[in-house]
Each structure stands twice: as C-alpha cells, then as structure tokens.
Amino acid sequence: MTLTQEQTIGDAFAGTSRALARAAVESHRDALVALSHAIGGDPELAFEEHRAAARVADVLEADGFAVTRGAYDLPTAVEAVYGSGDVTVAVVGEYDALPGVGHACGHNVIAGAGVGAAIGLRAVADRLGIRVKFLGTPAEELGGGKILMLQRGAWDDSTFSLMVHGGPWAQIASSGFATQAYERIIATFRGRAAHAAAMPHEGVNAGDAITLAQVGLGLLRQQLRKTIVVGSFVVSAGGATNVIPDTGVLEVEIRGNTDEEWRDARARVRRVLEGAALAAGCALEIEQPELPYAPLDSDADLSRLFDEAISGDLAYDLVPKPEGIAGGSTDMGNVSQYLPSIHPMIALLGVEAVPHHQSFAAAAVSPAGDRAVVDGAIALALTAVGAVEDDAVRERLLAAQAVRPRYLDSAAAAAD
C-alpha cells in the first residue's frame, strides 16, 4: 500500500488508528482471501510448506515488509518486519496441513488472518510507535515449529504475540480460553524372535508387551483426572502367527489441562510401559519425536481487547467455551508461557463441520472461511492497537519485556 492510499484511508475514517488499521485490512480483502484459497487448495505437510511460505512472504514483501525466507534456519519459516517502535507486536501465522485431510484444521485461514493483521498494523505502526513482526511458523500439527523458533530467538525481542484460529459453530470468548499440554511418545519393545510352534520357549514376545501396555493404559485411565487424555495405537506387534515377534511399537499421546496434572500423568504412563516391558521380559526404548506442547496461558488484557473487538467492532455474539470441551493442543502454548499472548478462535459462522475432518477443509475455503480470514485479521489488529493505546496495558507489557530473559536462558532457569 502506498503512503497516498494510507492517507486517503485515514481521512475517510477520521484518522483514528483503529479505523486506519481496519481499513487497511479491508482494502486487502481480495488478496487475503486469494492467499487463503491458494494455501487451502495446495496442502503441504509439516516442514514441507514451501509454496505456502513463499505465498505468505510474497504478499508481505509487496506491502513493504522486510522479509526473511527460511528464517531461524527453518526452510519454511518466514519473518517479516516493519517499523522501529519500542513495542514489538509478533503476529503469528500457520500454514501446515494434515495428512490425508488437507487443511482440515483451517491453517489457511490462520495464515490469511495473520498476514492481514500484520498489514493492518503496518498502516499504523509509525503513528503508534510499534514494530510489527510477522512470524510464519511451520509444523504446528506435528513437529512443534514454534518451539524450535522460540529456542532460536524468534520471540526474544517481542513485547506480546497473537494469532487467531478458525473454529465451527459460534464465537467462543477468548477470555478464559485454554488449550491442553501435549506429548507424543513412541515406545519400542525389544524381545527375541523364535518359532512359535517348535521353540516358543526361546522367544521373548514383544507382542505380549504391547498387549500388557494397552491393558495397563486402559486400567490407568480410570485413575486419571477427567482433564487428562491418554490415547494410544499399535504401530506394529508382529507379522506372522508362527513367529514370536522380537519388536513391538506403540505410540502414545498424553494431554492435560494443567502442567502439574499433565506431568504426573506422563510419569504414570511411563511406569505402565516399564511394567509391561518387565513382565514380558523385553527391553524398552521411549522416543519423543517432538518437544512437548505447553498449555496455553491467555493474557487477560489481550483476551479482553480481542473480545471487545470481535463483539463490539465486528458484532459477533460471544458464547463461553462449552463445558467438557478442551481446546486441543498447540505449540502456541509454549509461546504463551514465555511472553503475553493470545490464541483465540474466530468462528466460521454457520459451519457445523468438525476440525480435522475433510468437511472442515471445505469450509475453510467457503464464504464463511473467507469472512473469518478478514474478520480475524481485523480483530487481531484492533487488539494490538487497543493494547498499545492503553497506557496502563502498554506499560505493563513493556515492563514485563524489560525483565524477560532470552528464551533459552529462561528455559535453562526453569530446568534448574
């Protein structure tokens, strides 16, 4: 957008920062929807989002951002920066798809809304004294791209961070919204193969260890809090009835609402696996394919400002999070544990499809998905404007940033 365009938009909306940011998003409506559709129609899996990352970078570069492709030594990460104020607003985008069902979590909506929010904030960056930093983050579904970027300093210079995620049915209030901590482990049991008919006594049955582990996990679930979820499936447990298997592989995930309960559940799951290995006489190897996801800690002020924008400026009806429904898990939780952040939902109004189903992938490129892209971008931009225009909120966020160590230093301190 040229300076003349910015001035024209500002004059038309009486020159307020909120109006100017909103107008900047709305003036890019066609480009944002086109970006969402391009990503939605061309799904790429974790760490393979090369075309999506390039599309995101192209749009931001065309709008005057200084863009780094392959940021933080991740080929599909993007960083785009504009401005030089004392407050750095880190706007987050995602664009990885799911195996088999494409963009059934609507990450194309997230990408479009994040880019739109950054463009809206760019229009007011100089007048508000802010630095806008868009971070395109790979591999949210599997791999924890944000955790890798945290470790490499992506948020070290940021004051606060925000993103928005598409959801079905109705607009859930951001205030009080949370997600679950998450860990995935792969348990491999090593035994000894033998002929099951001629020499069964020579075998050590890894398939037995798998069975004992599954039974043990099933019994454990009764003793866990209702906020804990343990899921598992058998990857392999043998290949022929007449061969005692020497290898069995079980994949397990553990989710929890609070860090303390979740850590307790993780320890108990491991004891079950160790007991199964001991009973079957097998060796046990436990692999953690990616770093665990932390629970989301939504900043109260940012949540309130988002809810005010989505309900007041955009006229969405807010509903509380339904009882008994957890917010899933996201590596944005790790970001929120490091600096003030929000990860609210934006409703695809009228859509009843459930995320992680093919019907939601279709909804994410429907008119409802298109509206969510633009409205989500506006709501994020207005949230950030509200935060920096409120002296008390701005001062609190800057004071917290002033004493916050680098992420790796804070992680080391927590480990100690």
KEVEXNU-191325 format. One record per residue (C-alpha): x, z, y. Coordinates in steps of 0.02 Angstrom, whole numbers, plus 32768, in hexadecimal, padded with zeros to 4 digits. Layout:
N
{X = X Z = Z Y = Y}
...
***
This chain:
416
{X = 8000 Z = 8000 Y = 8000}
{X = 8043 Z = 7FD4 Y = 80AB}
{X = 804B Z = 804B Y = 813E}
{X = 7FC6 Z = 7FE4 Y = 8197}
{X = 7F51 Z = 7FFE Y = 8104}
{X = 7F71 Z = 80B9 Y = 8107}
{X = 7F4C Z = 80C1 Y = 81C1}
{X = 7EAC Z = 805E Y = 81AC}
{X = 7E70 Z = 80CE Y = 8120}
{X = 7E9E Z = 8169 Y = 8183}
{X = 7E3D Z = 812D Y = 821B}
{X = 7DA6 Z = 8105 Y = 81B2}
{X = 7DA2 Z = 81B4 Y = 816B}
{X = 7DC7 Z = 8214 Y = 8209}
{X = 7E7C Z = 822A Y = 81D7}
{X = 7E6A Z = 82C2 Y = 8165}
{X = 7EE7 Z = 82D0 Y = 80D8}
{X = 7E5E Z = 82E7 Y = 8055}
{X = 7E03 Z = 824B Y = 8090}
{X = 7EA2 Z = 81E5 Y = 809A}
{X = 7EDA Z = 8217 Y = 7FEB}
{X = 7E2E Z = 81ED Y = 7FA4}
{X = 7E28 Z = 8147 Y = 7FFE}
{X = 7ED4 Z = 8118 Y = 7FBE}
{X = 7E99 Z = 8135 Y = 7F0A}
{X = 7DF8 Z = 80D5 Y = 7F25}
{X = 7E56 Z = 8042 Y = 7F74}
{X = 7EB8 Z = 8034 Y = 7ED0}
{X = 7E1E Z = 8041 Y = 7E60}
{X = 7E31 Z = 7F94 Y = 7E14}
{X = 7EEB Z = 7FAB Y = 7DF1}
{X = 7ED0 Z = 8056 Y = 7DA2}
{X = 7E43 Z = 801A Y = 7D32}
{X = 7EAA Z = 7F81 Y = 7D01}
{X = 7F3C Z = 7FF5 Y = 7CD4}
{X = 7ECA Z = 8062 Y = 7C69}
{X = 7E82 Z = 7FCC Y = 7C0E}
{X = 7F2D Z = 7F7D Y = 7BF1}
{X = 7F6F Z = 801D Y = 7BA2}
{X = 7ECD Z = 803E Y = 7B45}
{X = 7ECD Z = 7F90 Y = 7AFA}
{X = 7F84 Z = 7F96 Y = 7AC5}
{X = 7FA0 Z = 803E Y = 7A6E}
{X = 8051 Z = 8077 Y = 7A4B}
{X = 8083 Z = 8112 Y = 79E8}
{X = 80F2 Z = 81A4 Y = 7A19}
{X = 819A Z = 8172 Y = 7A65}
{X = 816B Z = 80BB Y = 7A50}
{X = 8103 Z = 80AA Y = 7AF0}
{X = 8175 Z = 8027 Y = 7B3D}
{X = 80EE Z = 7FB4 Y = 7B82}
{X = 8083 Z = 8044 Y = 7BC2}
{X = 8117 Z = 8094 Y = 7C1A}
{X = 8146 Z = 7FED Y = 7C69}
{X = 8094 Z = 7FD2 Y = 7CA8}
{X = 808F Z = 807F Y = 7CF6}
{X = 813A Z = 8065 Y = 7D47}
{X = 8107 Z = 7FBB Y = 7D8C}
{X = 806D Z = 7FFF Y = 7DE5}
{X = 80CA Z = 8090 Y = 7E33}
{X = 815F Z = 8025 Y = 7E65}
{X = 80E9 Z = 7FAC Y = 7EBC}
{X = 80A4 Z = 803D Y = 7F21}
{X = 814C Z = 8072 Y = 7F66}
{X = 8187 Z = 80F6 Y = 7EEA}
{X = 823C Z = 8103 Y = 7EB5}
{X = 8228 Z = 80E8 Y = 7DFA}
{X = 829C Z = 8118 Y = 7D6C}
{X = 8274 Z = 80C5 Y = 7CC6}
{X = 82B5 Z = 811B Y = 7C2B}
{X = 82BE Z = 81BE Y = 7C8C}
{X = 8312 Z = 8258 Y = 7C42}
{X = 8362 Z = 81F2 Y = 7BB6}
{X = 82B8 Z = 81C8 Y = 7B6B}
{X = 829B Z = 810B Y = 7B65}
{X = 81E0 Z = 811A Y = 7B84}
{X = 81E2 Z = 81A3 Y = 7C09}
{X = 81C3 Z = 8175 Y = 7CBF}
{X = 81EC Z = 81D0 Y = 7D60}
{X = 81AB Z = 8192 Y = 7E07}
{X = 81D0 Z = 81EF Y = 7EA9}
{X = 8196 Z = 81E0 Y = 7F5D}
{X = 81B3 Z = 8253 Y = 7FF2}
{X = 8228 Z = 82E0 Y = 801F}
{X = 81C0 Z = 837A Y = 8048}
{X = 81E1 Z = 842C Y = 8012}
{X = 8151 Z = 8428 Y = 7F94}
{X = 8168 Z = 83B8 Y = 7EFD}
{X = 80C6 Z = 838B Y = 7EA5}
{X = 80E6 Z = 8351 Y = 7DF2}
{X = 8056 Z = 82E2 Y = 7DB8}
{X = 8059 Z = 82C3 Y = 7CFD}
{X = 8022 Z = 822B Y = 7C99}
{X = 8017 Z = 820A Y = 7BDE}
{X = 8006 Z = 8164 Y = 7B83}
{X = 802A Z = 8179 Y = 7ACA}
{X = 7FA5 Z = 814A Y = 7A49}
{X = 7F6F Z = 818E Y = 79A0}
{X = 7F98 Z = 813D Y = 78F9}
{X = 7F07 Z = 80D5 Y = 78B8}
{X = 7E8C Z = 80FA Y = 7945}
{X = 7EEB Z = 80C1 Y = 79DF}
{X = 7EC1 Z = 8117 Y = 7A83}
{X = 7E3E Z = 8188 Y = 7A35}
{X = 7E7D Z = 8218 Y = 7AA1}
{X = 7E6C Z = 81B2 Y = 7B3F}
{X = 7F20 Z = 81B7 Y = 7B77}
{X = 7F02 Z = 8113 Y = 7BD1}
{X = 7E8A Z = 8175 Y = 7C41}
{X = 7F0F Z = 81FB Y = 7C5B}
{X = 7F8F Z = 8178 Y = 7C8D}
{X = 7F1B Z = 8121 Y = 7D07}
{X = 7EE0 Z = 81C4 Y = 7D56}
{X = 7F92 Z = 8207 Y = 7D65}
{X = 7FD1 Z = 8168 Y = 7DB8}
{X = 7F3A Z = 8168 Y = 7E2B}
{X = 7F56 Z = 821D Y = 7E5E}
{X = 800C Z = 81F8 Y = 7E87}
{X = 7FD7 Z = 8164 Y = 7EF1}
{X = 7F57 Z = 81CF Y = 7F4B}
{X = 7FD9 Z = 8254 Y = 7F70}
{X = 8058 Z = 81D4 Y = 7FA9}
{X = 7FE0 Z = 81A4 Y = 8035}
{X = 7FE8 Z = 8255 Y = 807C}
{X = 8095 Z = 828C Y = 8044}
{X = 80E9 Z = 827B Y = 80EE}
{X = 8061 Z = 82D0 Y = 8151}
{X = 8055 Z = 8362 Y = 80D6}
{X = 8110 Z = 8376 Y = 80BC}
{X = 810A Z = 835C Y = 8000}
{X = 8171 Z = 82FF Y = 7F81}
{X = 810A Z = 82A5 Y = 7EFD}
{X = 8155 Z = 8297 Y = 7E50}
{X = 80FB Z = 8239 Y = 7DC6}
{X = 8138 Z = 825D Y = 7D15}
{X = 8105 Z = 81E6 Y = 7C8C}
{X = 8118 Z = 824B Y = 7BED}
{X = 8123 Z = 8200 Y = 7B3E}
{X = 80ED Z = 8244 Y = 7A97}
{X = 806A Z = 82C7 Y = 7ABE}
{X = 800E Z = 82A9 Y = 7A1B}
{X = 80A7 Z = 82BF Y = 79B0}
{X = 8155 Z = 82E9 Y = 79ED}
{X = 8142 Z = 8356 Y = 7A87}
{X = 8189 Z = 82E0 Y = 7B09}
{X = 8167 Z = 835B Y = 7B96}
{X = 81CD Z = 83E2 Y = 7B3E}
{X = 8261 Z = 836D Y = 7B33}
{X = 824C Z = 8340 Y = 7BEB}
{X = 823F Z = 83F9 Y = 7C19}
{X = 82E2 Z = 841A Y = 7BBF}
{X = 8332 Z = 838C Y = 7C20}
{X = 82FB Z = 83CE Y = 7CC9}
{X = 8264 Z = 8361 Y = 7CF1}
{X = 8203 Z = 83F1 Y = 7D42}
{X = 8295 Z = 8458 Y = 7D83}
{X = 8279 Z = 841C Y = 7E36}
{X = 81BB Z = 8421 Y = 7E32}
{X = 8148 Z = 849C Y = 7E8C}
{X = 80AF Z = 847F Y = 7E20}
{X = 8070 Z = 8400 Y = 7DA3}
{X = 7FC9 Z = 83B5 Y = 7D74}
{X = 7F75 Z = 8334 Y = 7D06}
{X = 7EC6 Z = 830D Y = 7CC8}
{X = 7E85 Z = 82E4 Y = 7C1A}
{X = 7DE7 Z = 8285 Y = 7BED}
{X = 7D5F Z = 82DB Y = 7B8A}
{X = 7CAD Z = 82B9 Y = 7B4F}
{X = 7C00 Z = 82FA Y = 7B7E}
{X = 7C0B Z = 8363 Y = 7C1C}
{X = 7C87 Z = 839F Y = 7CA0}
{X = 7CD9 Z = 843E Y = 7C61}
{X = 7D16 Z = 84B4 Y = 7CE7}
{X = 7DD2 Z = 84BA Y = 7CF8}
{X = 7DCF Z = 8573 Y = 7D20}
{X = 7DEA Z = 85D0 Y = 7C7E}
{X = 7E12 Z = 8532 Y = 7C1B}
{X = 7E99 Z = 854D Y = 7B99}
{X = 7EEA Z = 84F5 Y = 7B06}
{X = 7F35 Z = 8538 Y = 7A66}
{X = 7FEA Z = 8552 Y = 7A37}
{X = 801C Z = 84DC Y = 79AB}
{X = 80A4 Z = 84C9 Y = 792A}
{X = 80B7 Z = 844A Y = 789D}
{X = 812A Z = 846D Y = 780B}
{X = 8158 Z = 840D Y = 776F}
{X = 8177 Z = 8478 Y = 76D4}
{X = 81DC Z = 8427 Y = 7649}
{X = 81E4 Z = 847E Y = 75A1}
{X = 8278 Z = 8450 Y = 7530}
{X = 8268 Z = 8469 Y = 7476}
{X = 82AC Z = 8411 Y = 73DB}
{X = 825F Z = 837B Y = 7384}
{X = 823F Z = 837C Y = 72C9}
{X = 81D6 Z = 8323 Y = 7246}
{X = 812F Z = 837C Y = 7250}
{X = 810B Z = 8367 Y = 7194}
{X = 81B5 Z = 836D Y = 7140}
{X = 8214 Z = 83EC Y = 71AA}
{X = 81A1 Z = 8442 Y = 7226}
{X = 8207 Z = 84E2 Y = 721A}
{X = 8298 Z = 8487 Y = 726F}
{X = 8233 Z = 845F Y = 7309}
{X = 8218 Z = 84BB Y = 73AC}
{X = 8172 Z = 847B Y = 73EC}
{X = 816F Z = 8455 Y = 74A6}
{X = 80B9 Z = 8421 Y = 7493}
{X = 8091 Z = 84D3 Y = 745D}
{X = 80E1 Z = 8513 Y = 74FD}
{X = 8072 Z = 849D Y = 7561}
{X = 7FD7 Z = 84DE Y = 7507}
{X = 8008 Z = 8593 Y = 7522}
{X = 802C Z = 8571 Y = 75DA}
{X = 7F83 Z = 851F Y = 75F5}
{X = 7F29 Z = 85AE Y = 759D}
{X = 7F8D Z = 862D Y = 7600}
{X = 7F65 Z = 85D8 Y = 76A5}
{X = 7EAE Z = 85D2 Y = 7676}
{X = 7EAC Z = 868D Y = 7653}
{X = 7F10 Z = 86B1 Y = 76F1}
{X = 7E8D Z = 865E Y = 775F}
{X = 7E12 Z = 86EA Y = 773C}
{X = 7E8D Z = 8768 Y = 7784}
{X = 7EB5 Z = 8707 Y = 7823}
{X = 7E60 Z = 871A Y = 78CB}
{X = 7DD9 Z = 869C Y = 78F2}
{X = 7E47 Z = 8657 Y = 797D}
{X = 7ECA Z = 861F Y = 78FD}
{X = 7EBE Z = 8577 Y = 78A5}
{X = 7F29 Z = 854A Y = 780E}
{X = 7F1C Z = 849A Y = 77C9}
{X = 7F7E Z = 844E Y = 773A}
{X = 7F87 Z = 83B5 Y = 76CC}
{X = 7FEF Z = 8382 Y = 7635}
{X = 8069 Z = 82F7 Y = 765B}
{X = 80A8 Z = 82EB Y = 75A8}
{X = 80A2 Z = 8357 Y = 750C}
{X = 80D7 Z = 82E8 Y = 747D}
{X = 80C5 Z = 8236 Y = 7440}
{X = 8099 Z = 8238 Y = 7387}
{X = 803D Z = 82AD Y = 7311}
{X = 80CA Z = 82AF Y = 7293}
{X = 8151 Z = 82DF Y = 7310}
{X = 8165 Z = 838D Y = 7359}
{X = 8185 Z = 8366 Y = 7411}
{X = 8227 Z = 839E Y = 745F}
{X = 81E9 Z = 838A Y = 7511}
{X = 814A Z = 83B8 Y = 756D}
{X = 8127 Z = 83A5 Y = 7626}
{X = 80A1 Z = 8400 Y = 7689}
{X = 807E Z = 83E9 Y = 7743}
{X = 8034 Z = 847C Y = 77A2}
{X = 7FFC Z = 8497 Y = 7856}
{X = 7FDA Z = 853E Y = 78A8}
{X = 7F76 Z = 854E Y = 794A}
{X = 7F4A Z = 85E9 Y = 79AF}
{X = 7EFD Z = 8618 Y = 7A55}
{X = 7F7F Z = 869A Y = 7A85}
{X = 803A Z = 869A Y = 7A6C}
{X = 803D Z = 8744 Y = 7A17}
{X = 7FB5 Z = 871C Y = 7996}
{X = 7FFF Z = 8671 Y = 7977}
{X = 80AE Z = 86B4 Y = 7955}
{X = 8066 Z = 8731 Y = 78DA}
{X = 8008 Z = 86A6 Y = 787F}
{X = 80A5 Z = 863A Y = 7878}
{X = 8104 Z = 86C7 Y = 7823}
{X = 8078 Z = 86E6 Y = 77A6}
{X = 806C Z = 862E Y = 7778}
{X = 8127 Z = 862B Y = 7755}
{X = 8117 Z = 86C3 Y = 76E4}
{X = 8091 Z = 8668 Y = 7680}
{X = 8103 Z = 85D2 Y = 766B}
{X = 8196 Z = 8640 Y = 763A}
{X = 8129 Z = 869C Y = 75BB}
{X = 80EE Z = 85F9 Y = 756E}
{X = 81A1 Z = 85BE Y = 755C}
{X = 81D6 Z = 8663 Y = 750E}
{X = 8146 Z = 8663 Y = 7492}
{X = 8169 Z = 85B1 Y = 745A}
{X = 8226 Z = 85C9 Y = 7456}
{X = 8242 Z = 8543 Y = 74DB}
{X = 82B4 Z = 8539 Y = 7571}
{X = 825B Z = 8526 Y = 7617}
{X = 828C Z = 84C1 Y = 76B0}
{X = 8226 Z = 84CD Y = 7751}
{X = 823A Z = 8446 Y = 77D4}
{X = 81F4 Z = 844B Y = 7885}
{X = 81E2 Z = 8392 Y = 78B5}
{X = 81C1 Z = 83B7 Y = 796C}
{X = 81CA Z = 844E Y = 79DD}
{X = 812C Z = 84BA Y = 79E0}
{X = 80AA Z = 84A6 Y = 7A69}
{X = 8088 Z = 8540 Y = 7AD3}
{X = 7FD8 Z = 8574 Y = 7B09}
{X = 7F9D Z = 8535 Y = 7BB2}
{X = 7FA8 Z = 85AE Y = 7C44}
{X = 7F38 Z = 8564 Y = 7CCB}
{X = 7F65 Z = 8598 Y = 7D7B}
{X = 7ECE Z = 85ED Y = 7DCA}
{X = 7EDD Z = 85A1 Y = 7E79}
{X = 7EFC Z = 84F1 Y = 7E3A}
{X = 7E6B Z = 8501 Y = 7DBF}
{X = 7DF7 Z = 853C Y = 7E49}
{X = 7E2C Z = 84AE Y = 7EBB}
{X = 7E10 Z = 842D Y = 7E31}
{X = 7D63 Z = 8472 Y = 7E0C}
{X = 7D38 Z = 846D Y = 7EC5}
{X = 7D72 Z = 83B8 Y = 7ED1}
{X = 7D18 Z = 837B Y = 7E35}
{X = 7C75 Z = 83D5 Y = 7E5D}
{X = 7C76 Z = 83D1 Y = 7F1B}
{X = 7CC9 Z = 832C Y = 7F48}
{X = 7C96 Z = 82CB Y = 7EAC}
{X = 7BF0 Z = 8321 Y = 7E84}
{X = 7C10 Z = 8346 Y = 7DCB}
{X = 7BAA Z = 83D3 Y = 7D7F}
{X = 7C20 Z = 8456 Y = 7D3A}
{X = 7BFE Z = 84AD Y = 7C94}
{X = 7C66 Z = 8538 Y = 7C43}
{X = 7CCB Z = 8510 Y = 7BA9}
{X = 7C57 Z = 851B Y = 7B11}
{X = 7C6D Z = 85B7 Y = 7AA9}
{X = 7CD1 Z = 859F Y = 7A0A}
{X = 7D24 Z = 84FD Y = 7A40}
{X = 7DE0 Z = 8506 Y = 7A5A}
{X = 7E37 Z = 8492 Y = 7AD1}
{X = 7EA6 Z = 8441 Y = 7A4F}
{X = 7F61 Z = 8447 Y = 7A6B}
{X = 7FD5 Z = 83EF Y = 7AE5}
{X = 808A Z = 83F3 Y = 7B1A}
{X = 8049 Z = 8409 Y = 7BCB}
{X = 8036 Z = 84BE Y = 7B92}
{X = 80F3 Z = 84CD Y = 7B94}
{X = 80F8 Z = 8487 Y = 7C44}
{X = 8074 Z = 8506 Y = 7C7B}
{X = 80DB Z = 8595 Y = 7C36}
{X = 816A Z = 8561 Y = 7CA7}
{X = 8115 Z = 853C Y = 7D4D}
{X = 8063 Z = 8542 Y = 7D96}
{X = 7FFF Z = 84B7 Y = 7D45}
{X = 7F54 Z = 847A Y = 7D13}
{X = 7F17 Z = 8406 Y = 7C8A}
{X = 7E5B Z = 83F6 Y = 7CAD}
{X = 7DE1 Z = 8380 Y = 7C5A}
{X = 7D86 Z = 82F0 Y = 7CAE}
{X = 7CE2 Z = 82C5 Y = 7C5C}
{X = 7CBB Z = 8217 Y = 7C1F}
{X = 7C09 Z = 8232 Y = 7C56}
{X = 7B86 Z = 8200 Y = 7BD7}
{X = 7C06 Z = 81EA Y = 7B4C}
{X = 7BE4 Z = 824C Y = 7AAC}
{X = 7C76 Z = 8206 Y = 7A48}
{X = 7CF0 Z = 8288 Y = 7A09}
{X = 7DA9 Z = 8278 Y = 7A35}
{X = 7E1C Z = 823D Y = 79A9}
{X = 7D93 Z = 81C9 Y = 796B}
{X = 7D90 Z = 810D Y = 7984}
{X = 7CF0 Z = 811B Y = 79E9}
{X = 7D4E Z = 817F Y = 7A6E}
{X = 7DD1 Z = 80F6 Y = 7A7C}
{X = 7D44 Z = 807E Y = 7AA6}
{X = 7CF9 Z = 80FA Y = 7B22}
{X = 7DA1 Z = 810C Y = 7B7B}
{X = 7D99 Z = 8055 Y = 7BB2}
{X = 7CDE Z = 8057 Y = 7BD7}
{X = 7C90 Z = 806C Y = 7C84}
{X = 7C8D Z = 8128 Y = 7C64}
{X = 7D48 Z = 8124 Y = 7C41}
{X = 7D67 Z = 80BD Y = 7CDD}
{X = 7D09 Z = 813B Y = 7D47}
{X = 7D6E Z = 81C8 Y = 7CFA}
{X = 7E10 Z = 8170 Y = 7D2A}
{X = 7DE2 Z = 8163 Y = 7DE2}
{X = 7D87 Z = 8209 Y = 7DF2}
{X = 7E10 Z = 8263 Y = 7D92}
{X = 7E92 Z = 821B Y = 7E08}
{X = 7E2E Z = 824F Y = 7EA1}
{X = 7E11 Z = 82FF Y = 7E5E}
{X = 7ECB Z = 8318 Y = 7E38}
{X = 7EFF Z = 82D6 Y = 7EE3}
{X = 7E81 Z = 8345 Y = 7F3C}
{X = 7EBB Z = 83DB Y = 7ED6}
{X = 7F6E Z = 83C1 Y = 7F0F}
{X = 7F3A Z = 83A4 Y = 7FC4}
{X = 7ED3 Z = 8442 Y = 7FBF}
{X = 7F65 Z = 84A6 Y = 7F7A}
{X = 7FE1 Z = 846F Y = 7FFF}
{X = 7F64 Z = 847E Y = 808E}
{X = 7F39 Z = 8531 Y = 805E}
{X = 7FC5 Z = 8597 Y = 80AC}
{X = 7FB3 Z = 8628 Y = 8033}
{X = 7FB4 Z = 85BA Y = 7F98}
{X = 8044 Z = 8550 Y = 7FD8}
{X = 80AC Z = 85EA Y = 8000}
{X = 8088 Z = 8637 Y = 7F55}
{X = 80BA Z = 8598 Y = 7EFA}
{X = 8159 Z = 8583 Y = 7F60}
{X = 8188 Z = 863B Y = 7F49}
{X = 8175 Z = 862A Y = 7E8C}
{X = 81DF Z = 858D Y = 7E8D}
{X = 8268 Z = 85E3 Y = 7EF1}
{X = 8288 Z = 8664 Y = 7E69}
{X = 8268 Z = 85F4 Y = 7DD3}
{X = 8306 Z = 85CC Y = 7D70}
{X = 8329 Z = 8525 Y = 7D1F}
{X = 82BF Z = 850B Y = 7C85}
{X = 8350 Z = 851C Y = 7C0D}
{X = 8387 Z = 85BD Y = 7C61}
{X = 82D6 Z = 8605 Y = 7C58}
{X = 82C5 Z = 85D2 Y = 7BA2}
{X = 836B Z = 8625 Y = 7B78}
{X = 8335 Z = 86C3 Y = 7BD1}
{X = 8291 Z = 86C6 Y = 7B71}
{X = 82EE Z = 86B0 Y = 7ACC}
{X = 835E Z = 8745 Y = 7AF6}
***
